[in-house]
Amino acid sequence: MFTIPNNAWYAHLKNLADKPWWIAALISWGIALFEYLLQVPANRIGHTDLTLAQLKILQEAITLTVFVPFVVFYMGQPLKLDYLWAGLCLLGAVYFIFRS
């Protein structure tokens, strides 16, 4: 399973803040279309070996793994201890959804 987190949907807050909202929406939708063109086939392939619940939890874990560095380094927001706790909760979710 492969997924690209939707960080581009948040990048417009920094890069397109001076543009009308509909321009940010069109650009975000274009990026989302590209993401879904990858995600839909990946989910179809992944569903041959994984359950829907496993696919979803894995997607969220991958998304937050990429999202935290995006927030800290690209958007310039401070790293918070809450990110660690959220990450540990996700690790727990991954453990429980994949255990036999």
MARSEDREN-376775 format. One record per atom (N, C-alpha, C): x, y, z; residue in one letter. Coordinates in steps of 0.02 Angstrom, whole numbers, plus 50000, padded with zeros to 5 digits. Example, Ala and Ser with C-alpha at 12.3 -4.5 7.8 and 13.67 -1.06 7.14 Angstrom:
<atoms>
506604971650390a
506154977550390a
506604983550390a
506424988850354s
506844994750357s
506455000250394s
</atoms>
This chain:
<atoms>
500424994150000m
500005000050000m
500445006250000m
500255011049961f
500625017249956f
500135023049958f
500305028249994t
499885034149996t
500315040350003t
500085045649975i
500425052049983i
499995056350028i
500255058550084p
499855062750128p
499665069350095p
499115072050116n
498855077950083n
499155084450112n
499805084750118n
500145090650144n
500035096650098n
499945095450034a
499825101049988a
499195104850006a
498725101450036w
498105104850055w
498235109850110w
498765109050148y
498945113750201y
499455118750177y
499845117050127a
500365121550102a
500055128050075a
499435127750052h
499125133750026h
499045139150080h
499045137150144l
498995141950198l
499615146550200l
500175143850177k
500795147650176k
500925150750107k
500825146850055n
501035148949989n
500505153049952n
499875151949966l
499345155249927l
498905159649971l
499155161950027a
498745165850073a
498515172350043a
498875175049994d
498695181349963d
498245180449901d
498095174249884k
497675172749826k
496955171349848k
496475172049802p
495785170349819p
495725162949838p
495245161349881w
495165154549906w
495065149549850w
494725151549796w
494555146849743w
495175144649704w
495685148949701i
496315147049669i
496655141649712i
496675142749777a
496955137749823a
496575131149817a
495905131649812a
495495125649806a
495645121849742a
495695125449686l
495845122149622l
496525118749622l
497025122149649i
497695119149653i
497685113149699i
497355113749757s
497315108149804s
496945102249773s
496415103549738w
496035098149705w
496465094749652w
496865098649616g
497305095649566g
497825091049598g
498105093249654i
498585089149690i
498235082949718i
497625083949744a
497245078249772a
497095073149718a
496935075449658l
496805070849603l
497425066449590l
498005069549588f
498625065749579f
498715060749635f
498595062849697e
498655058349755e
498185052449748e
497565053649729y
497085048249723y
497235043649664y
497545046349612l
497745042149556l
498275037049578l
498645038649631l
499115033849660l
498795029649715l
498375032749754q
498085029449813q
497585023949794q
497165025249745v
496645020249728v
496955013749704v
497425013849656p
497745007549637p
498125004249694p
498455008449736a
498825005749792a
498355002149841a
497775005049854n
497295001749898n
497024995349867n
496924995349802r
496694989149769r
497224983649775r
497844985449766i
498384980649773i
498444978449846i
498444983349891g
498514981849963g
497944977649990g
497344978549961h
496764974849987h
496804967349972h
497264965349929t
497354958249916t
497664954749976t
498044958550017d
498384955550075d
498164958550142d
497864964450141l
497684967950203l
496934969050206l
496684969650267t
495974971350276t
495894978950267t
495264981050261l
495134988250255l
495374992050316l
495274989150375a
495504992450436a
496264993150436a
496614987950414q
497344988250412q
497574993550362q
497244993850304l
497424998950254l
497335005950283l
496785007150317k
496645013850344k
497135015850398k
497275011350445i
497745012950499i
498435014150470i
498635010050422l
499285010950390l
499325017750354l
498785019550320q
498755026050286q
498845031750336q
498495031450392e
498545036750442e
499245037050472e
499545031350484a
500225031250512a
500725034350463a
500665032750399i
501105035550348i
500985043150343i
500355045050343t
500185052150337t
500495056250394t
500425053950455l
500695057750511l
501455057450514l
501755052050489t
502475051650486t
502765057050440t
502405058550387v
502615063750341v
502375070650364v
501785070850395f
501475077250413f
501865080950468f
502115077450517v
502475080850572v
503095084450547v
503535081250508p
504095085150480p
503865090950435p
503325089850398f
503055095250356f
502845101250398f
502495099950453v
502265105350497v
502855109050528v
503355105250550v
503915108250586v
504385111950537v
504595108550483f
505105111350440f
504835115950386f
504275114150355y
504015118250300y
503565123850325y
503105122150370m
502645127250395m
502935131250453m
503495128950481g
503845132750532g
503505132850600g
503095127850615q
502775127550680q
503205123450728q
503165125050792p
503605121650840p
503405114250849p
503915110250862l
503815103150878l
503515102850948l
502985098950956k
502645098451021k
502685091251047k
502695090751111l
502695084151143l
502065080251125l
501525083751111d
500905080451091d
500995076351027d
501455078350983y
501585074450923y
501865067650941y
502285067450991l
502555061051015l
501995056551041l
501555059451082w
501005055451111w
500545052951055w
500395057251007a
499965055150951a
500305049550912a
500965050250902g
501335045050867g
501325038450904g
501385038750969l
501355032551009l
500665029351005l
500145033551005c
499465030850997c
499395027350929c
499675030450877l
499655027350811l
500045020850809l
500615020650841l
500985014350845l
500575008950879l
500215010950932g
499765006250965g
499225003950919g
498935008550880a
498415006650832a
498685001850780a
499285003150755v
499594998650706v
499704991850737v
499954991650798y
500064985250832y
499414981350838y
498894984450864f
498274980950876f
497914978850811f
497964982850759i
497614981150697i
497974975550658i
498644974850670f
499014969750633f
499154963450674f
499004963450738r
499144957350776r
498634951950756r
498844945950760s
498414940350737s
497934938250791s
</atoms>
